[in-house]
Amino acid sequence: MSRELVSPVFVGRRAELSRLRALLDRAVAGEPQVALVAGEAGVGKSRLTHELAGIARASAVRVLAGGCVELGGEGLPLAPLMDMLRAVARSSTPEELDQCLGAARLPLTRLLPELDPGAGAGDSPEGSPTQLLEHVLGLITRLAATRPLLIVVEDLHWADQSTLDLVAFLVQTLRELSVMLLLTYRSDEMHRRHPLRPLVTAWERVRHVERLELRRFTRAEVGEQLRAIRETTPSADFMDVVFERSQGNAFLVEEILAAADSGADSRALPPSLRDVLLARTETVSEAAQRILRTAAAAGPRVGERLLEVVAGVSEAELYPALREAVEHYLLVVDDAGHGYAFRHALTRDALYDDMLPGERVRLHAAYGAALAADPTLLGEDGNVAATLAHHWYAALDLPRALTASVQAGRQASAAFAPAEAFRHLERALRIWPRVPEAAGSAGVDWVALHIMAAEAAFGAGNPNRGLSIVDQVLAEPDAGLDPVRRAELVERRAIMLRALGRDREAARQLRDALELLPHGTAEPIRAVVLASLANSLMRADDMTGAATTAREAATVAAETGRVAQRADALITLGSVLAYLGEGDDELTPLREGLRLAERHGLHGVAARGYTNLSDVLTMLGRFAEAAEVGRAGMALAGRIGFARSWGAMISGNLAEPLLRQGRWREALDLITESLTDEPTGTFASTLLLIRAELNVWQGHADEAERDVREARRFFGDGAELQFVTPMRYVEAELARGRGHLAEARRWLPDLDGPLDGAFARYLWPLMWLGMRIEADIATTRPAGAPTAPERDRLYARTRALPTVTPSAHGYRAMVEAEMARLDGRDEVRAWQLAVGAIRAADEAYPLCYCLFRLAEAQAADPAIGTERTSATATECIVLAEQLAAATADDIRILARRARLRIAPASAGAAADRPSLRIRLTDRELEVLGLVAEGRSNGQIAAALYISPKTASVHVSNILAKLNASTRTEAAAQAHRLGLLTPA
């Protein structure tokens, strides 16, 4: 059979192809698109995809394609990504590869060594699946910056969990890039519990995602397909038979036609697809059938050398059989040209299912033996350990299956695929009891295997499963755990408990583990447990205990050479000393731990160090230093692929000192650009709460309400005061600003938690706001009305709060001033003290507020002349206008009522709101200038070294602030209002 079975003419699907071409055009224009192509097996998904890929290449669009590979019912880890990386490596010059890989080269080399052949195993950095996602996104962003990109992932129904996570991440984060993501999957495989099903359901609700369901061919289209293949018009009878038997399935049409061309009576064809496919394979010689059955046991594709060894035939026998299978279009030569794949997986499935059980076992054993003897037979596209694990398990050779499963689990963990690692290791756990001398086969003992499986489960985002595995070992009486092994297990359990917010439980168990270790000895495990305990105690707000434990941990770690634990313990020690306010050199240990982590490439520890150092510097009022540390930490997070996690947290720690100093426009730019990376969880909450606070101070109630609502959604059911108190602050301030004082009060009195340590800093602003609300309520009561009991309870609580930082001293002075306002006594003196204390703390918004209250008190005091009051009001309004704070409205009203003379510097300001120049941030003014020049989002991004997605967000914000519906209208308003001239 020399004629190919695939139609040289693209049949039907014109509407679908036209729709895909339209999506591709949008992507090329800078609007990323996602297309889901669904359909039953054999309906023509691949042909439609290949047609679009051809159109894309003809339009100078770069095409990266990969397919999910099923092996024994399981997907190979990140197979599509490996295909794409290989294509990038082979189609790029060394210079181009350097440019597009950037900081992602080393971690991606762990997946595909040919990206950097000179990198050794020791060069691999620590990593996580989250980092891999960010590195892949960075690679795609850099590739799309040079030319539009079409990314194709086929057979997503076979995807492993890591591939599903990657695809879901890309669907969520691809914004303002010239990228189209095309995903295909079998709709007939989507049973109710299929892991792809909830993802597809969620994706269908996303605006830039479109789903196409391929229907079967009509009778006319089947006729067109037959005419194109046979190059002649089929008889009506033959076309009726083919359409009846195929029901319009394109692949089955080809198979029926092939069977008929081989001499079979089309009217006597078997009724089922499986039987049709088997009948087709029986038309070739016995030698070819043997090769087909051998290939079917290998999986979707098999290398030529491996097939020759397993089939046990000579070259003289092999090549005629292969040629016959190819000519009958049962096998095709793979893309690499070194192996063969079934033309369709359905043929392979039919052959494999038709084998006798013993025949399958024999073939799998032969594959296992061949690959064990010569792993290079698999070629560069395969995973030897995972393939061996599959074949040995299918061959019922459990000792070898155990060995390979453990090795496959190790490799998957190293390749950012913890879900697949857990699958392999969980299989090893199941096999273990059935293998004599299992520890010898596995290369690890029973306890170590459970630890590996628990860590893989934790890495895959399932800490509860990890806990259950650890608990199984701890509860096993025959586990033979000595104190050291038990302590190792408890320490890993503590990490999982901390991830679940169970810090006190983690600390309690770590203390118990320490008691089991020999006292007075310096051992590595003691350093590990002590460092972990210090971290848990700090998170549980036991600062004194954390400091003592961290000192001991650092000492033991230094004596035993545990660099990571020493760095981590020093970071904890410096942090808690700062919280406790002990000594002038409290930050020395923290800085030392950070330097140690960076020197030894401990990126995760270093990221924690930058986070803690920037945080405590802000708490201490050293805002300029905090901002400098925050910028360095963000740079590290970006390099190592933690921009959406640690990077978002550190950017929040950078935005906070900018906010306190009054550099609000810088803070807004930073938050806007960090949120375009779409962080999640508490990382997103951190940024949203800072922006909500800023929006409240500027009088943007709707925006603040939206931010705090989103922050609460990301935070979930958490109860940490560092997030709860800012949420309550914003909610209370929103209610107060709307005049709902009773509602505002309800946000305040029921806060639980400690009054000292790390959490006092979060309570002070809320306690001041509570006292302000009480003072506001008091002004509405009749003269002589009794004092509200809420005031006394709130005031008593503020007296219990520690004042170890400049900010705390400032807020205490503000509380005292609110009490004076509430009681109507000595207000001028109280607000003068508050102004002095807040000025010393360098907090811009509280200073603005205190100046307003001082001017108000001075205006009410007949002994104070209008000149002093006017000077206070002038300072207040200048600061308020610089900040674009809502306090500007309050001070203007006061100035009119009290007939104060405000300095001319503010005379040009709008009477009812801050000027647009003030409302637009520095970055937005830059973007507005480029919009006025007619630049696109991509051009703006290139000019300002930001992502197109970030540029788009800035443009949207500008349009909203200018109340403009188009970019042209915004540019016109900018020129009319003089916003493009220097301030």
N, C-alpha and C positions, 0 to 999 in steps of 0.2 A: 504494500500500500504506500505509494509514493506521494499521493496527494495529501496535503494537510487538512485537518478537520476544522480548523478555525477559519471562519469566514474572512476573506481579505477585505470585505466591505463591512463597515460598521453598521449594524442593523438596528433599526428602532432607536429608542432612548434619545430621540432628538430633543425632546422637551427637557429631559434630565441633564443632558450634556449642555444644553443652552443655559440651564440654571446654574450649573457648576461653572461654566465660563463667565457668567455674570458675577458670581462670587469671587472668582479668580481676579477679574478686573477690579473689583472693589479692593481686594487685598493689595494688588499692585499699586493702587492709588493711596495706600497707607491706612486702609481700614481693615484690620485683620478679620478673617472669617473662619468658621468651623463648619464643615459639612460632614454629616453622618449618612453613609450610604448603607442601607440595610436591605436584606433580601435573603431568600432561602439559598441553600447550597446549590451551585450550578446555574443560578439565574443570570449571571453576567456582571457581577460587581467588579471583578478584576479587569474585565475588558473595558468597562466604562472608566475605571481608574486609569488604565494605561492610555486610553484615548485622551483623557484630560492632561496626563503627564506629557504626551507628545505635543499637545497644543501649548502647554506651558514652556517647554524647552524651545519651541519655535518662537516664543515671545520673549526669549532671554530670561526666563524665570528659572532659577536654580531649583532642581527637584531632588529631594532627599526622601528615599522610600525604604521602608523596612516592614517585615512581616512578623507577626507573633508565631512562635513555633510550639506546637504541642508534642509532648513526648510522654507517652504513657499516661495520658490524661492530665498532664501538668504542663504549664508553660515554662519555657526556658527563660531565666531572668534577663530582662532588659534586651531581648533579642532585637527588637526594632531599633533601639538606640545604638546597639553595636553595629548594625547594618549601616546606619546613617554616619556614624563616626568613621567607619571604614571608607565610605564614599568620600567624605570630606578629606580624609588623609590622602587618599589616592588621587584626588582631583586638584590638590592644592600644591603650590610650590612651598618650599620650607619657609619662606618669608610670609606667604599668605597664611600658612598654618599657624605660625607664631602669632600673627595678628588676630586671627579669629579665635584661637584657643585662649590666649591671654593667661590669666591666673588659673584657668580651668585645666591647663595642660596636665599637671601632675595628678590631680584626682581622677581625671578622665583616663589617664594612662593606666590606672588600676583596672579599668574595664577593657581597654584596648592597648596592649603594650606597644603596638607599632606607632602610636602617637609620639612616643619618646623611647626609642629602642635603648638609649643609654641609661635610662632610669632603672635602678636596681630595686630589689624588694625593700631594702632599708630606706629608700627615699620616700616611701609612701607615708603621707601625713595621716594624722587621725582624721576621721571623717564621719559623716552621718548621711542618711538618705535626704535630709533637708538640705544639706550642702550640695548634694548632687543635683537636686532640682534647680537650685539657684545657678549652679555652674552651667547646666544645660540651657537655662533661660538666657544667661549671659552669652553663650555661644550663638544661640539663635539670633539674639539682638545684634551681635556683631556681624553675622552672616547677612542678615536682612538689611544692614546698613549699606552693603555694597551692591546688592541686587535683590529683587523680590524672591520670595522663597515659597515653594510648595512642599509641605511635609505630608507624606503619605504613610499611614500605619494600617496595614491590612490584617484581617482576621483577628480583630480585637476580642472576639469571643474566646480565643485561646490565650489571652494575655495573662501573664503572671501578675501578682499583686503590685510589684514595683513598677511595672509598665503601666498598669491602671492608675497608680498614684501619679506617675509622670504625666500621663495624658490629661488626667483631671487637673493637674497643676497648670498645664499649658492652656487648657480651655479657659481656666479662670484668669490667668495672668497675661495672656497675649493681648496687648493693647497698643494701638497706634504704631503697629509694625506692619511692614509689607509682607505679611505671612498668611498663607492659607493652610489650615490643618484639615486633611481629608482622612476620615476614619471609616473603615468598612467592617461589617460584622454580619454574621448569619442570624437573621431574625428567628429562624426555626430552632436555634440553639438556646434562645433566651427563656429558659424555664424560670419559674417564680423565684428561685433562690440563687440564680446566676449572679455573680458579683458585679457584672457589667450592667445589669438591669436598673438598679437605682441610680447609677451614674447617668445613663441615657435619659431616664425620666427627668433628672435634674437639669441636664444640659438642654433639653428641649424647651425649657423655660427661659433660657438665656437669649438675649436679643440677637447676638451675632452668630448663633448656632442654627443651622438649618438641616432638617432630616429629610432624606429622600428614600422612599421605600420602592425598590425595583419590583415591578410586577412581572409576571410571565409574559412571553410573547403571545401576540394574537395569531390567528391562523394565517393571516396575510404576512405577518412578520416571519413566521416559521417558513413560509414559502420563499420569502426573500432570502432567508438564511440558506436554505437548500440550494437556491439558484446560484448564490454567490460561491458556495463551496464546490458544487458540481459543474458550475459554469454552463448549466443548461436548465431549462424549465422542467421540474419534476412532473410526473403524471398526477392527475387529480387523485387517483386512488392511493398512490404512494404518499402524497402529501397528507391525505386524510389519516392514513395509518400512523404516520410519524407524529402528527399533531395529537391524535388520540392517545398514543402511548406516552408521548413526552409531556403532554399537558402544557406545552409552551415553555418548558425548562430548556434553556439554550444548551447547556452541557449535555442533557439527555438527548436532545436532537442530534448532536454530533455523535454520540455513542450509538444511537440507533442507525445513523447513516453509516458509521464505520462497520457495524455488524452486518448491515445489508451488503456493503461493498466487499465484505469477506465471504460472501456466499450464503449468509443466513437468510431464511425466509422472513421478510419483515412482518408477515401476518402471524408467524409462529413464535415471535419473540416472547421471552418470559414477561410476566405482568409487572414485576417489581423492578425498581431501579437497581437494587443490589444484584438481582439475578441477571439483568441486562449487562451490568458491568462484568460479572463473573463470566458470562457467555463470551464477552469480548476477549477476555484474557485467555480463554480456552481455544481461540482461533490461531494462536501462535504456537510455535514448536514447544516440545517438552523442555528443551534447554532454556528457552526464553521464559517459560512459565516458572521454571526453577529460579531464575534470576529475579523475576518479579516478586515471588514469594519471599526471597531473601531480602530484597530491598524493602518490602512492606514491613518487615520486623525491625528495620533500622529506624523508621520514622518517616517524616515527610521527604527527606532527601538523604542521599548517601554518597560518600566519596568513592571514586572509581577503585582506588587501591584497596580500601576497606571492603568493598563489595567483592572484589576478586579473592581476597583472603578468606572471607566468611563463606562464600559460595564454594570454595575449594576447587576452582576450575582454573585451567590454564588460559593464557591470553588467547590462544587459538580457539578455545571454546567460548570465552567471555565476550569477545567483540562481536562475533556474528549474532549472539543472543541479544546483546545490547542494541545492535543495529536494528534487529527485527522489532524489538520493543519500541524503539524510537520511531521507526517507520510506520508502525501501527498506532503511533501517537498515544501510547500508554505511558511512556517515559519521555522526559525532555531533558536536554543538557542544562545544568544550572547556570546561573549568571557568571560564576567564577570560571566555568569551563573545565572543572576538575571532577565533577560528580553529576549525579542524576537525581531528578525529582519526579514524582508522579505528576502527570498533567493536571490531575485534580485529586484532592484529598479523598474524595468519595471512592475513587478506584482503590486507593491504598487501604481505606477502611474496609471495603468489601473483601479484598484479598486477605487481610489480617484476620477478620472475623471468621473467614471460611476455613482457616487452618485448624488442625487438630491441636488440642492442648499440648501434647508431647512435642509436636512439631514446633510450636512457639517456644517452648522451654529450650529445645535444642538450639534454635536459632539465636535466642537471646544469650545463651551460654557461649555460643561461638563468637558473638559480637563482644561479649565481655572478655573472653580470652584473647581475642585479637587486639583489642584496645589496651588491655593490661600489658601485653607483650610489646606493643608499639603504639604509644599514644599519638604519634604524629599521623597515624592513619585517619584520625578524625578530621584533620585539616585545621586551618586557622579559624574557621567559623564556628567551631563547636566548643562545648564545655565538657572536657574529658571526665571530670569527677561526677558531674550530674548525669552524664550519659552512662557511665559505668554503674552508678547507683541504680538507674532505671533498669539496665539490662540484667545486672546480678539479682535484683529483686524479682524481676519477671522470670528469671531462670531458677528461682527458688534457692539460690546459693546465698543463704542468709549471712554467713560470716563475711563473705566478700561484699555483700550489699551493705553490711554495717560499716565496714571500712570506707567504702565509697561514699556512703551517706554522710558520715562525719566529715570527710574531706570536702564534699560538696557544700556542706553547711558552713565550713570555715571559709571557703572561697566566696560563697554568696555574701557572707558578712563583710568580707573585705571589699566586695564589689558593690556596696551600698544597697544590698537587697536583703534586708533582715527578714521580710516575710517569707522569702524563698529559703533563707537559711533555717528559719524555724520549721518550715515544712520538711526539709531534709533531716533536721535533728529530731523532730518529733517522730519521724519514721524510724530513726535509729533507736529512740527510746522504746518503740513498739517491738523492734527486732531483738533488742538486748536480752530479754529473758529466754529467748529461744536459741541463743548462740552459746555453746560451751566456751569457756575462757574468753568471754566477750571483751574484756578490757584489752587483751592482746590484739584482737581484731580491730577494735575501735581506735586504739592508740591513746585512749584516755580512760580513766576509771569512771565508775557509775556516777559518782558525785560531780566530777568535772563535766561530764556530758549534760547533766541536769543544769549546771550553772550556765553552760553554753546555750542550752535551749531557752532558759529563762531570760538570758540577756538578749537573745534574738527576738523573743516575744516582746520584751520591753522596747527594743529598737523598732519593732514593727507597730508600735503604738498600742500595745495590749499589756499594760502593766499588771492588770489583775490576773491574766494568765501566767505572767512571769512569777507573780507572788504564789500562785497555786503550785507551780513546779518547785519553787524553793521550799515551800511548806511541806511538800511531799517528802523531800529529802530530810528536812529537820525532824519530821515525825517518824521517820523510818528507824526502828530500833536496831536493825542490822546494818545500818549505813557505816558504822565504824568511824564516826566523826570524832576526831580529836579536837581539842579546843581551838586550834588554829583553823582547821577546815570549817568548824562551826562559825567562827568569827567571820571568815570570808563570806559564808552564805548570808549571815545576818547583815553584813555591810552592803551586800548587793540588794538584799531585801529592803534596807533602809533607803537606798536610792529610789526604789520603786514606791515606797511609802511617801517619800518627799514629793514625788511626781503626782501623787494623789492627794497632796495637801495634808498628809497625816504626819506632821513633823514631830509632835510630842511622842507619838508611838514609836517613831524611828529612833528618837533620842533614848527612850526607855530601853529598847531592845539592844541598842549599841552599848549602853552602860552594862547591861547584863552580859553581853559578849566579852567586854573588857574584864569583868570579874572572873571569867573562866580562863583568861590568859595568865601565864606565870608573871607574878609581880616582880618588879625590879629588874626586868630584862628589856633590852632594846632589840626588838624584832620588827621586820618589815610589816607584818600584819598588825602590830600595835600602832604603827604610824598610820596605816590605812584606816583603821577603825577610829582612832583619835581624830584624824582630819575630818572624817565623815560626821562624827559626833559633834565636833565644833560647829560645823555647818548647820546641822540639825538644831542645835541649841540656839544659834543665832536666829534661824528662821522661826523658832518657837519663842523668841524674845527673851531668852534667858541669857542676857548679855554678860553677866559676871561669870556664869558657868562656861559660856562660850570662850571668853578670854582665857580663863585658866586652862581649859582643854586645848585651845589652839596653841598656847605656848608649849605645852607638853608635846603636842603633835609635831610642831616644828622642830623641837629638839630631837625627838626620837627619829623623825624622818631624816634629819641631817646625819645622825649616827648610823643609820641603816642604808643610806644612799637612795632614799625614795624622793626623787626630785619633785615629781608631780604633787605628792602629798605635802612636801615642805612648802612649795609655792602656794598651794591651796590653803594651807593652815595660816601662812603669813598674811594672805589676803583676808581671811576671816578675822585674824587677830587685829589687823589695822582697822578693819571696818568696825568691830565692836568697841575698840578703844575710842574711836571717834564718836560713836554713839554715847559712850559713857562719859566723854569729855575728860579723859584722863591724860594729863601731861601735854607738853608742847610738841612732842615728837610722835603723836599717835599714828600719823600716817606713814611713818618710816617703814614699819613692817609691811604695810600694804604695797608701797612702792617697790620694796625689795622683792616681794612675792611676784609682782607683775614683771619686773625685770627678769627674774629667774624663769618664769614661764615663757617669756618671749625668747630668751637666750636658748632654751631647749626645745623650741618649736611646739610648746604645749598650747595650741591655739584655743581650745575650749577654756582652759584655766585662765589664759590671758584675757579672753573676752569677758569672763567674770570679773577679772581684776579691773579692767577699764570701766565696767558697769559700776562696781562698788566704789572705785576711787572718784569717778565723776559725781556719784550720788552723795558721798559724804562731804566732798568739797562744796557742793551746793548747800548741804545742811549747815556747814560751818560758815556760810556766807562768803566763800572765796569763789565768786562767780566767774571771774576771768580765768582762773586756773581750771575750774570745772569745765568751762567751754573748751579750753585747749585739750584737756584729756578726752572729752567727748569726741572731738574731731579725730583724734588719733585712734580712738576705739572704733569709730565708724569706718575709718579706712581699713583697719584690720578685718572687721566683719565683712566688708565688701570683698576683700582679697580671698578670704577663706570660705566664702559662700554662706555666710550667716546674716545677710542683709535683712531678711524678713523676720529674723528671730532676735538674736543678740543685737544686730544692727539697729532694729527698731527700738529696742529697749535703750540702747546707748543714745540714739538720736533723741529720745524723750529726755534722757539725762542731759543732753546738750540744749534742748529747747527750754528746759526749766530755768537754768541760770540766765538765759537770754530774756526769758519772760520776767524774772525777778528784777533784772537790771533795767527793764523798760525797752529792750530791743525787740519789740513785739513784731515788727515787720520781718526781721530776720527769723524769729521763731516760727512765724506763720509759713514762711517759705520752706523752712526745714521740715515742718510737719507735713505740709502739702506734698513735698517730694518724697518723704519717707512713706506716706500712706499710699502713694502710687505703686509701691512694691507689694501692696496688699498683704501686710502682716496679719496674723490671726491671734486669737487668744489674748492673754494679758499683754502681749507685745503690741497689739493694736489698741487695747484699752489705754495703755500708757499715753500714747500719742493723742487719742481722742479726748481724754480727760483734760490734758493740758490745753488743747484747742477749745474745749468747752469752757474752761475757766476764762480764757482770753476773750471768747465771744461774750460771756456774761459781762465782763468788765467793759467791753465796748458797746454794750447795750443791744447785741444781736441775739435776742431771746430765742427766736425760732432755730437759728443755727446751733446755739448752745444746747437746746433741748434735743435736737437731732443727734448731736455728738454724744451726749450722755446716754441717750437711748441705745446707740450703737455700741458704746463702751460697755454698757450693762449686758448687751447680748453677747459680746465677745467674752466677757468675764464669766458668764454663766452663774453657777451657784457658789462661787468663791466667797470667802469671808475675810480675806486679808485686809487689814485696816488701811494699808497704803493705797488701795483701790476704793474701798468702801467710803472712806472719809471724803475724798475729792468728789465722788458721786453725790454724796449727801450735801456737800458744800454747794455744788452747782444747783441741785434741786431746790435747796433752801433759798438760795439767792434768786433763782427764777421766780419762786413764789413770792418772795419779798418784793422783787421788782414789779410784780403785777398787783401789789397791794394786798396780797392774801397772807397777812401776818400770822394768823392762827395756823394755816397750813405750813408756813415756813417753820414755825416753832416745832411742829411735829417731826421734822427731820432730825432734830437735835438731841433730845434728852436720853434716848434709849440706846446710845452707843455702848457696847460692851468692849472689854479688852483692857490691856495694860495701859498705865498712865506714864510709863517711863520708857527708857531704851529707844529703839529705833522708831517707835510709833508716836512719840510725843510730838514730833515735828509735823505729823499729819493732822493731829488733833488741834493744834493751836489756831490755825485759820478758822476752823469750824467753831471753836469755842468763842473766838472774837465775834464771828458772824452771829452766833446765838445771842451774845450780849447786845450786839447792835439791834437785833430784832426786838429784844426785850425793851431797849430804850425807845425804839420806834413805837412799840405797843403802849409804853407808858405815856407818850406824848398825846395819845388819843383818849386817855382816861380823864375823868373829871378831877379837878384839884382835890386833894385830900383822900383819894381812893387808896385802899390798902395795897401794899406791895404784893406782886404776884409771887407765889411760892416757887415758880419755875426759875425766877431770877436768882433766888438764894441758892437753890440746888446747883444751878449752872455756875454761879460764882464760886461756890465751894469746890467744884470740880476743877475750875481753872487754878485755884490756889494750890491744888495738889500736883499740877503739871510742873515738871522741871523746866528751868530756864538756863540751859547751858550753852545756848548759841545766840548770836546777835539777833537772829530772827525771832527767837522765843522771847527775848527781852523786849523787842519791839511790840510783839503781839500782847504781852502782858501789860505794857503801858497803854495799848489801845483798849484793852478790856477795862482797865482802871478809868480811862477817859470816858468810855461808854457808861460806866457806873456813875461817873460825875454828871454826865448828860441826863441819865435816868433820874438822878436825885436832884438835879438842878443846883449843884453846888460846885463852886470853884472850877468851872468848866475851862476857862482860858488857861489856867495853870496846868490842868490835866492834859489838855490837847497840846500845849507847848512841850510837855515832857514826852508825849507820844510822838510828836514830830521829831524831836531830838533822837529818840530811841530808834525810830524807823529810818531816819536819815543815816544813822550809824550802821544800820543793817543793810543799807543800799537797796531797799525794796521799793520799786517805783510806784506801783499802784497803791499800796498802803500809804505811802507818803502823800500821794495825790489826794487820797481820801482824808487823811489827817489834816492836811492844809485846808481843805474845804471846811471841815468841822471847826478848825481853829478860827478861820475867818467868820464862820457863823457865830461862834461864841463871842468873838471880839465885837462883831456888829451888834450883838445883844447887850453888850456891856457899855453903859454910857460913859464910864471913866476912860475908855479907850477911844482915841481919836480915829477919824476915818482914814487918816494917812497910813497908820500902821495896818489897819484892816485892809485897805486897798493894796498895800504891798503884799500881804499874805494872799489875797485873792488873785493878784497878778501872777505870783509864783505858781499858784495852783492852776490857773487857766493855761499858762504857758506849758506846764508839764502835761496837763490833760490833753491839750491839742497835739503835743508831740506824740502822745500815746494813742490818740484818737479814742480816749476813754469817755464813757458816758458821764463821768463826773464833770466834764466841761459844761454840760447842760445845767447841772445843779449850781455850779459856781456862777454862771451867767445870770440865772434867776435870782440868786442871792445878791449879785452886784446891782441888778436893776432895783430890787426891793430896798436895799440899803443905800442906794445912790452912791455906790463906790466908784472911784475913778480907776479904771483898768488901763494899764500901760498900752500905748498905741500898737505894740508888737502884735497884738491879737485882733486889732481892729478890722483887718481884712478877712478874718475867718467868717464863714457862714454863720448866721445867727441860730440856725436850728439844728446843725449837724456838723461833724468834722468835714474838712474839705476832702474831695476825691483824691487829691495827692496824698493825703494822710491815710486814707482808707486803703489805697493800693499799696501793696508791699513793694520792696525794692525789686524783687524778681519780676513781679507783675508789671512794674513800670518798664523794665527791660523788655519783657515780652510784648507789651503794648507798642513800644517803639518799633519792634520788628513786624508786628501785625500791620502797623500803619505803613510800613514799607512794602506790604503785600506778600510777606513771607508765609510759606506753608508751615504746618506744625513740624514736619520733618526738617525744614530749613531752620526753623527756630531752635529745634533741638540741637542741630549741628553747630549753630552759632554759639549757643550757651553751654554746650557740653552736658546736656541733660537728655533724658530719653524722650522720644516722641509722645509717649503716654503722659509724661510729666508736663510737657509743653501743652498738650491738649487740656489737662486739668487747669493749668494757669489761664489759658484762653477762656475756658468756661467761667472761671471765677471773675475774670475781667468783664465779660459780657454781663454777668449778673450784677456786679457792682456799678457798672455804667448804665444798667437797665437797657442794654442794647440787644437787638435780636440777631444782628449779623456782624461779621468782622468789619465790614465797610462802615457800618453805622458806628461801631466802637472807635474806629480810626478817626471818623469825622468829629465825634464828640471829644476825642483826645486833643485834636487840633484846636477846637473851639474853646475848650476849657484850659488850654495851656499846660496840659499834663506832660507834654513831651519836651518841655523846656527844663533846664536845670532848676532844681528846687532852691 
